[in-house]
Amino acid sequence: MKTTPVTLSARRGAVIVLLVIVLGIFLIQRSWFIGLLPETAYVISTATGGFAIFATAVAGRRRLWSGGFFFVLLIGLFHLGIPAVFATNSSIPTRYADYLPLWLSNGAPITESLWLSVTAMTSIAVAYVIASNKTDNTFAVQPSSRTEGLALGGLVLVVLGAGMYLGYVAIAAPELLTGAGKRYYEQTVSGNAPIAYGTIIVSIGSVLAAAGQKSRTRNVAFGVFLVFTLATLAFGSRTAALYSVVAVVVVVARLQRMPRQRVAIVSVLLGLMVVSAVQQVRDEGLSGASVGEFVGSPASAATEMGLTLRPVVETVQWFENGEDYRYGSTYVAGVERLIEGVFGLDRPPSTEDERFAGALVRDRVDLFQIGYSIVAEAYLNFGPFGLAAFFAALGVLFGRWDSQNLGNGLSAARYGIVFVALIAHVRQASNITLTSIIIGLVAVEVTHRIAVLVHQSKMSRVTTRSVQMPERQRAVL
């Protein structure tokens, strides 16, 4: 019995040493890596990124159900999907035959983009494994008055957000309800305030519901969230719901025992198939996707998700043309705009506000359809080595969060709010990341405070009744 902690510590130490060596090589040999042929860089990137994913998977207390693992996995899928397909000699879907050569044959920008992506993943993995405390995989659920109101608050927010989102669609673009597809979605309602804020409110509500105690209210909230998820997927929009689905799984895993790890692996593969299916809906509409295309394949999904590498390539080229670092300004731009809106100050439309990284890429890339990237934005703000420090800080935070307060509903809600905002940032600009976190944490605290006050009021009434009961009985007698 006494040898188990030593064995775990030894394995953890070996993983840390290997990760530090790999990260050191990447940081020291940056010029060497950038000078590699893309074909060689694809193989090295895929192998190194896979090792970073594996390291976070074994280090987290909840293993494949840990938030840190999902975060690194999503960064890998969205930035190394195409290199992985090339490295394994898998087939690229024919629909990308004309698109990929537009940006994937640019030599040094490709290899530097891969270096940035792998350095980000490895930096997270090193810090995550060091900060994790996986000596005991058990936890106890901690029911209290703090979590009694989370499910109800979650239900209210999910209904409000879904109603705002779907109600606006029904009015502004009713054809989407009959399967018009992603292109029509982008031409009509995408980016409008009811869509953006409806998405934020639904994500916050789903996290609150997941962190609440099991109840009929919680089940109803999940039911409304499921309807919302299916509806938005039918539009071809992943952003609205899939990140929240991942967050719900991670929050639930902090509060109860989960199925075996093999179930998590199967879930990830099924998720890849869903991504491929949604891509068909995005391109053709629900009525235009065939059964075979709808089922798709993991390689096809990896290719489609891997297109997030392009924003990194574009950002690397900006610096080749004299771009200046932003030193964190793009991360706080959303909060600045929120304050400006509250005080009625003039501000440009969000799509034209160059304080946002997303506005920059929209303005500078012809036929903008590429979203953005957490790796690209960190590089835009802090440079290559600042990027490593930025992701190492995230690794420390996730490593500590995944090791503490398991079983506590209030802690799980706070964790989920930050988590869902960060994973949504993986393949889009941080326009609403900080704003979402602030609004979400305020919602958690308000819901928690209301629940405590209601609980105290109930306890006070019960105490009063118990004291007054004998007097009433004597009066009757």
C-alpha positions in Angstrom: 0.0 0.0 0.0 2.8 2.4 0.8 4.4 2.0 -2.6 1.5 3.4 -4.6 2.2 7.1 -4.0 5.9 6.5 -4.7 5.1 4.8 -8.0 2.7 7.6 -9.0 5.3 10.2 -8.0 8.0 8.4 -10.0 5.8 8.3 -13.1 4.8 11.9 -12.8 8.4 12.9 -12.4 9.4 11.0 -15.5 6.6 12.7 -17.5 7.7 16.1 -16.2 11.3 15.5 -17.1 10.3 14.4 -20.7 8.0 17.4 -21.1 10.7 19.9 -19.9 13.2 18.4 -22.3 10.8 18.6 -25.2 9.8 22.2 -24.3 13.5 23.2 -23.9 14.4 21.8 -27.3 11.5 23.7 -28.9 12.4 27.0 -27.2 16.2 26.7 -27.9 15.9 25.2 -31.4 13.2 27.5 -32.7 15.2 28.6 -35.7 16.0 25.0 -36.5 12.4 23.9 -36.4 11.2 26.8 -38.5 13.7 25.9 -41.2 12.4 22.3 -41.5 10.5 21.1 -44.5 6.8 21.2 -43.8 6.5 17.4 -44.2 9.0 16.8 -41.4 7.5 19.5 -39.2 4.1 17.8 -39.6 5.4 14.6 -38.1 7.3 16.2 -35.3 4.3 18.5 -34.4 1.8 15.6 -34.4 4.0 13.5 -32.2 4.8 16.3 -29.7 1.3 17.5 -29.6 0.1 14.0 -29.0 2.5 13.6 -26.1 1.3 16.8 -24.5 -2.3 15.6 -24.7 -1.3 12.2 -23.2 0.6 13.9 -20.4 -2.4 16.1 -19.3 -4.7 13.0 -19.6 -2.7 11.0 -17.1 -1.9 13.9 -14.8 -5.5 15.1 -14.1 -7.3 13.7 -11.1 -10.3 13.0 -13.2 -8.1 11.7 -16.1 -9.9 12.0 -19.4 -12.8 13.8 -17.7 -10.5 16.6 -16.5 -10.9 20.1 -17.9 -7.2 20.5 -18.5 -7.2 17.5 -20.8 -10.1 18.7 -22.8 -8.5 22.2 -23.1 -5.2 20.8 -24.5 -7.1 18.3 -26.7 -9.1 21.0 -28.3 -6.1 23.2 -29.0 -4.4 20.1 -30.6 -7.4 19.2 -32.7 -8.0 22.8 -33.9 -4.3 23.6 -34.6 -2.7 20.2 -35.5 -5.6 18.5 -37.2 -4.2 19.0 -40.7 -0.6 18.2 -39.8 -1.9 15.0 -38.2 -3.8 14.0 -41.3 -0.7 14.6 -43.5 1.6 12.9 -41.0 -0.6 9.7 -41.0 -1.0 9.8 -44.8 -4.8 10.1 -44.4 -6.9 11.5 -47.2 -7.8 15.2 -47.3 -11.5 15.7 -48.2 -11.8 16.9 -51.8 -13.8 19.9 -50.8 -10.5 21.4 -49.4 -8.4 20.7 -52.5 -8.6 24.3 -53.7 -8.6 26.0 -50.3 -5.6 24.5 -48.6 -3.0 25.6 -51.2 -4.0 29.2 -50.7 -2.2 29.3 -47.4 -0.7 25.9 -46.5 2.2 26.2 -49.0 3.8 29.3 -47.6 7.0 27.7 -46.3 8.3 29.4 -43.1 5.0 30.8 -41.9 3.6 27.2 -41.8 6.5 25.8 -39.8 6.6 28.8 -37.4 2.8 28.5 -36.9 3.4 24.8 -36.0 6.2 25.8 -33.6 3.9 28.3 -31.9 1.0 25.7 -31.6 3.2 22.9 -30.2 5.0 25.3 -27.9 1.6 26.4 -26.5 0.5 22.8 -25.9 3.8 21.7 -24.4 3.9 24.8 -22.1 0.5 24.0 -20.8 1.3 20.3 -20.3 4.5 21.0 -18.3 2.8 23.5 -16.0 -0.3 21.3 -15.7 1.6 18.2 -14.7 3.7 20.1 -12.2 0.7 21.9 -10.6 -1.5 18.8 -10.5 -1.9 16.9 -7.3 -3.1 13.4 -8.3 -2.3 11.4 -5.1 -5.9 10.5 -4.5 -8.6 10.1 -7.1 -11.5 10.1 -4.6 -13.8 12.9 -3.7 -17.0 13.4 -1.6 -20.0 15.4 -2.8 -20.6 18.4 -0.5 -24.3 19.2 -0.5 -25.2 22.5 1.0 -27.6 25.4 0.7 -25.1 27.0 -1.6 -26.0 24.7 -4.5 -29.7 24.5 -3.9 -30.4 27.4 -6.2 -27.9 26.7 -8.9 -30.2 24.4 -10.9 -33.1 26.9 -10.7 -30.8 29.8 -11.7 -29.5 27.6 -14.6 -33.0 26.8 -15.8 -34.0 30.5 -15.8 -30.8 31.5 -17.8 -31.0 28.7 -20.3 -34.7 29.5 -21.0 -33.9 33.2 -21.3 -30.8 32.7 -23.5 -32.5 30.1 -25.8 -35.6 32.2 -26.1 -33.5 35.3 -27.0 -31.5 33.3 -29.6 -34.2 31.2 -31.2 -36.8 34.0 -31.0 -34.5 36.3 -33.0 -33.9 33.6 -35.5 -37.6 32.9 -35.9 -38.2 36.6 -36.6 -35.1 37.6 -38.6 -34.3 34.4 -40.5 -37.1 31.8 -40.2 -35.7 29.8 -43.2 -33.0 28.6 -40.8 -35.7 26.6 -38.9 -36.2 24.6 -42.1 -32.5 23.8 -42.8 -31.2 26.8 -44.8 -27.6 26.1 -43.6 -24.6 27.9 -42.3 -24.0 30.2 -45.2 -27.5 31.7 -44.9 -26.9 31.9 -41.1 -23.8 34.0 -41.7 -25.6 36.2 -44.1 -28.5 37.0 -41.8 -28.2 36.7 -38.0 -24.6 35.7 -37.3 -22.9 38.2 -34.9 -26.0 40.1 -34.0 -26.4 41.0 -30.3 -29.3 38.6 -29.6 -27.3 35.8 -31.0 -24.1 36.7 -29.2 -25.7 37.4 -25.8 -28.1 34.5 -26.1 -25.1 32.2 -26.6 -23.4 33.6 -23.5 -26.5 33.3 -21.4 -27.1 29.7 -22.4 -23.5 28.7 -21.7 -23.7 30.3 -18.2 -27.1 28.7 -17.5 -26.0 25.2 -18.6 -23.0 25.5 -16.3 -25.1 26.5 -13.4 -27.6 23.7 -14.0 -24.7 21.1 -14.3 -23.3 22.4 -10.9 -26.7 22.2 -9.2 -28.1 19.3 -7.2 -29.9 16.5 -9.1 -33.5 17.5 -9.3 -36.5 17.8 -11.7 -35.5 21.5 -12.2 -32.0 20.4 -13.3 -33.5 17.9 -15.7 -35.8 20.5 -17.3 -32.8 22.8 -17.7 -30.9 20.1 -19.5 -34.0 19.4 -21.6 -34.2 23.0 -22.8 -30.5 23.0 -23.4 -30.8 19.9 -25.5 -33.4 21.5 -27.7 -31.2 24.5 -28.1 -28.2 22.4 -29.0 -30.1 20.4 -31.7 -31.6 23.6 -33.2 -28.3 25.4 -33.5 -26.5 22.3 -34.9 -29.2 22.2 -37.5 -28.3 25.8 -38.4 -24.7 24.6 -38.8 -23.5 26.6 -35.8 -21.2 24.8 -33.4 -20.2 27.8 -31.3 -23.6 28.2 -29.7 -23.7 24.8 -28.0 -20.9 22.4 -28.4 -18.5 24.3 -26.1 -21.2 24.3 -23.5 -21.7 20.6 -23.9 -18.0 20.0 -23.1 -18.2 22.4 -20.1 -21.3 20.5 -18.8 -19.4 17.2 -19.0 -16.4 18.6 -17.2 -18.5 20.2 -14.4 -20.5 17.1 -13.9 -17.3 15.1 -13.6 -16.2 17.3 -10.7 -19.3 16.4 -8.8 -19.9 12.6 -9.4 -18.2 9.5 -10.6 -18.0 9.1 -14.3 -18.0 6.1 -16.6 -14.7 4.4 -17.4 -12.0 6.1 -19.5 -12.8 4.1 -22.5 -16.3 5.8 -22.6 -14.5 9.1 -22.7 -12.4 7.9 -25.7 -15.6 6.8 -27.5 -17.2 10.1 -26.7 -14.4 12.0 -28.2 -14.5 9.9 -31.4 -18.3 10.4 -31.6 -17.7 14.1 -31.1 -15.4 14.2 -34.1 -18.1 12.6 -36.2 -20.6 15.2 -35.0 -18.1 17.9 -36.0 -17.9 16.4 -39.5 -21.7 16.2 -39.7 -22.1 19.8 -38.7 -19.6 20.8 -41.4 -21.9 19.2 -44.0 -24.9 21.2 -42.6 -22.8 24.3 -42.7 -22.0 23.8 -46.3 -25.2 22.3 -47.7 -27.9 22.9 -45.2 -29.7 20.1 -43.3 -31.6 19.0 -46.4 -28.5 18.8 -48.6 -26.3 16.5 -46.5 -26.3 12.8 -47.5 -26.3 10.1 -44.9 -22.7 9.0 -45.8 -21.4 12.6 -45.6 -23.4 13.2 -42.4 -21.7 10.3 -40.6 -18.4 11.6 -41.9 -15.0 10.4 -40.6 -12.5 11.4 -37.9 -10.0 12.3 -40.6 -12.5 14.6 -42.3 -13.4 16.2 -38.9 -9.7 16.7 -38.0 -9.1 18.4 -41.3 -12.1 20.8 -40.9 -11.1 21.6 -37.3 -7.5 22.0 -38.2 -8.3 25.0 -40.4 -7.8 27.0 -37.3 -4.1 26.8 -38.1 -4.7 29.4 -40.8 -5.2 32.4 -38.4 -1.8 31.5 -36.8 -0.3 31.6 -40.3 -1.9 34.9 -41.1 -0.7 36.4 -37.8 2.8 35.2 -38.4 2.8 37.0 -41.8 1.5 40.2 -40.2 4.7 40.3 -38.1 6.8 39.6 -41.2 5.2 42.8 -42.5 6.0 44.9 -39.4 3.1 44.3 -37.0 3.5 45.5 -33.4 2.8 43.5 -30.3 -0.5 44.4 -28.5 0.7 43.5 -24.9 -2.7 42.2 -23.8 -4.9 45.0 -25.2 -7.0 42.7 -27.3 -8.0 40.7 -24.2 -9.5 43.7 -22.4 -11.1 45.3 -25.5 -14.5 43.6 -24.8 -14.7 45.0 -21.3 -13.7 48.4 -22.6 -16.6 48.2 -25.1 -19.0 47.0 -22.4 -18.1 50.0 -20.2 -18.4 52.4 -23.2 -21.9 50.9 -23.9 -23.0 51.4 -20.3 -22.0 55.1 -20.3 -23.3 55.7 -23.8 -19.8 56.5 -25.3 -19.2 56.4 -29.0 -17.7 53.2 -30.3 -17.3 51.6 -33.7 -19.3 48.4 -34.6 -17.6 45.3 -33.1 -16.7 44.0 -36.6 -14.8 47.2 -37.3 -13.2 47.8 -33.9 -9.5 47.2 -34.4 -9.0 46.7 -30.7 -10.3 43.3 -31.4 -8.1 40.7 -33.0 -11.1 39.3 -34.8 -11.7 42.7 -36.5 -8.1 42.7 -37.7 -8.3 39.3 -39.4 -11.7 40.1 -40.8 -10.3 43.3 -42.4 -7.0 41.8 -43.6 -8.1 38.4 -44.9 -10.1 38.3 -48.1 -13.4 36.3 -47.9 -13.0 36.1 -44.2 -14.4 32.7 -42.9 -11.6 31.5 -40.6 -12.5 32.7 -37.1 -9.4 33.2 -35.0 -7.1 31.3 -32.6 -6.1 31.4 -29.0 -2.5 30.6 -30.2 -2.5 33.4 -32.7 -3.9 36.0 -30.3 -1.4 35.1 -27.6 1.4 35.5 -30.2 -0.1 38.8 -31.4 0.0 40.1 -27.8 3.1 38.6 -26.3 5.4 37.3 -29.0 6.8 33.7 -29.2 8.3 33.4 -25.7 5.6 35.4 -24.1 3.2 32.9 -25.6 5.0 30.1 -23.8 4.7 32.0 -20.5 1.0 32.7 -21.2 0.1 29.1 -21.8 2.3 27.9 -18.9 0.2 30.2 -16.6 -3.0 28.6 -18.0 -1.4 25.2 -17.3 -0.8 26.1 -13.7 -4.4 27.4 -13.2 -5.9 24.2 -14.8 -3.6 22.0 -12.8 -4.6 23.5 -9.5 -8.3 23.8 -10.4 -8.5 20.2 -11.5 -7.0 19.0 -8.2 -9.1 21.0 -5.7 -12.6 21.3 -4.4 -13.9 18.2 -6.3 -17.5 17.5 -5.1 -18.2 21.2 -4.3 -21.1 22.5 -6.5 -20.3 26.2 -6.1 -16.6 25.7 -7.0 -17.7 23.6 -10.0 -19.9 26.4 -11.2 -17.1 29.0 -11.0 -14.7 26.6 -12.7 -17.2 25.9 -15.5 -17.8 29.6 -16.2 -14.0 30.2 -16.7 -13.6 26.9 -18.6 -16.4 27.4 -21.2 -15.1 30.9 -21.9 -11.6 29.7 -22.5 -12.4 26.7 -24.7 -14.7 29.0 -26.8 -11.6 31.2 -27.3 -9.6 28.3 -28.7 -10.8 29.0 -32.2 -12.2 32.5 -32.1 -11.0 35.9 -30.9 -11.2 36.8 -27.3 -13.9 39.5 -28.0 -16.3 38.2 -25.4 -14.0 35.9 -23.3 -13.3 38.2 -20.4 -16.8 39.7 -20.6 -18.4 36.2 -20.4 -16.2 35.3 -17.4 -17.2 38.4 -15.5 -21.0 38.1 -16.3 -20.9 34.4 -15.5 -19.1 34.8 -12.2 -21.5 37.5 -11.2 -24.4 35.2 -12.1 -23.0 32.4 -10.0 -22.5 34.7 -7.0 -26.0 36.3 -7.3 -27.6 32.9 -7.6 -25.6 31.6 -4.7 -26.5 34.6 -2.5 -30.2 34.3 -3.3 -30.1 30.6 -2.5 -28.5 31.2 0.8 -31.1 33.9 1.7 -34.0 31.7 0.7 -32.5 28.8 2.7 -32.0 31.1 5.8 -35.6 32.3 5.4 -36.9 28.7 5.3 -34.9 27.8 8.4 -36.1 30.9 10.2 -39.8 30.0 9.5 -39.2 26.4 10.5 -37.6 27.5 13.8 -40.5 30.0 14.4 -43.1 27.3 13.9 -41.4 24.9 16.2 -41.3 27.5 18.9 -44.9 28.6 18.4 -46.4 25.1 18.1 -46.7 24.3 21.8 -48.4 27.7 22.4 -51.0 27.0 19.7 -51.6 23.6 21.1 -52.2 25.0 24.5 -54.6 27.6 23.1 -56.6 24.9 21.4 -56.8 22.9 24.6 
